[in-house]
Amino acid sequence: MFNGINLKQFLSEHQEWHALIEGFSDGFCIRKARYEPWDEGNDDENLLKSLRKEHHYYNIGRVPGFASFIILVTGMIVWIIGAVI
């Protein structure tokens, strides 16, 4: 089924983890992507290099970050409504 995918390579480098975590935090904070692969105006050159190389991990990380935020907000609303009723 996954003949072309080498799962041993998935998240095997620190740049991949870094990009994934940065994407998660940006997704959780619900803001426009801070780092685009073509962005030249950033001060943090190491982060920019990591994200240029592993931008797909950054984008993948944004999805669970956003989902976590939605779950948190939904839980807070249910808790507040339950406390009021």
C-alpha positions as CSV (number, residue, x, y, z in Angstrom):
1,M,0.0,0.0,0.0
2,F,2.7,2.5,0.9
3,N,5.4,1.3,-1.5
4,G,6.7,4.7,-2.3
5,I,6.7,6.1,1.2
6,N,9.6,5.5,3.6
7,L,8.2,5.9,7.1
8,K,11.7,5.8,8.6
9,Q,12.4,9.2,7.0
10,F,9.2,10.8,8.5
11,L,10.3,13.4,11.2
12,S,13.8,12.0,11.3
13,E,15.6,15.4,11.3
14,H,15.3,18.2,13.8
15,Q,14.4,20.7,11.1
16,E,11.3,18.6,10.4
17,W,10.2,18.6,14.0
18,H,10.9,22.3,14.3
19,A,8.8,23.1,11.3
20,L,6.0,20.9,12.6
21,I,5.9,22.5,16.0
22,E,6.1,26.0,14.6
23,G,3.1,25.1,12.3
24,F,1.2,23.7,15.3
25,S,1.7,26.8,17.3
26,D,0.7,29.1,14.5
27,G,-2.4,27.0,13.8
28,F,-3.3,27.1,17.5
29,C,-3.0,30.9,17.6
30,I,-5.2,31.3,14.5
31,R,-3.1,33.8,12.6
32,K,-1.8,34.1,9.1
33,A,1.2,31.9,8.4
34,R,4.2,33.8,9.8
35,Y,6.7,32.1,7.5
36,E,6.3,31.5,3.9
37,P,9.2,29.8,2.0
38,W,9.7,32.9,-0.1
39,D,9.6,35.4,2.8
40,E,12.9,37.4,3.0
41,G,12.0,39.9,5.7
42,N,12.5,37.8,8.9
43,D,15.1,38.3,11.6
44,D,15.3,34.6,12.6
45,E,17.5,33.2,9.8
46,N,17.8,29.7,11.3
47,L,14.1,29.3,11.6
48,L,13.5,30.6,8.1
49,K,16.1,28.1,6.7
50,S,14.3,25.2,8.6
51,L,10.9,26.2,7.3
52,R,12.1,26.8,3.7
53,K,13.5,23.3,3.7
54,E,10.5,21.6,5.5
55,H,7.6,23.9,4.7
56,H,5.3,20.9,4.1
57,Y,5.7,19.9,7.8
58,Y,4.9,23.5,8.8
59,N,1.6,23.3,6.8
60,I,0.8,19.8,8.2
61,G,1.4,21.1,11.8
62,R,-1.1,24.0,11.3
63,V,-4.0,21.5,10.9
64,P,-3.8,19.8,14.4
65,G,-2.9,23.2,15.9
66,F,-6.1,24.7,14.6
67,A,-8.1,21.6,15.5
68,S,-6.8,21.8,19.1
69,F,-7.8,25.4,19.3
70,I,-11.4,24.6,18.1
71,I,-11.6,21.7,20.6
72,L,-10.4,24.0,23.4
73,V,-12.9,26.8,22.5
74,T,-15.8,24.3,22.2
75,G,-14.9,22.8,25.5
76,M,-14.9,26.2,27.2
77,I,-18.3,27.1,25.7
78,V,-19.8,23.8,26.8
79,W,-18.3,24.3,30.3
80,I,-19.7,27.9,30.5
81,I,-23.1,27.0,29.2
82,G,-23.2,24.0,31.7
83,A,-22.2,26.3,34.6
84,V,-24.9,28.8,33.7
85,I,-27.8,26.3,33.3
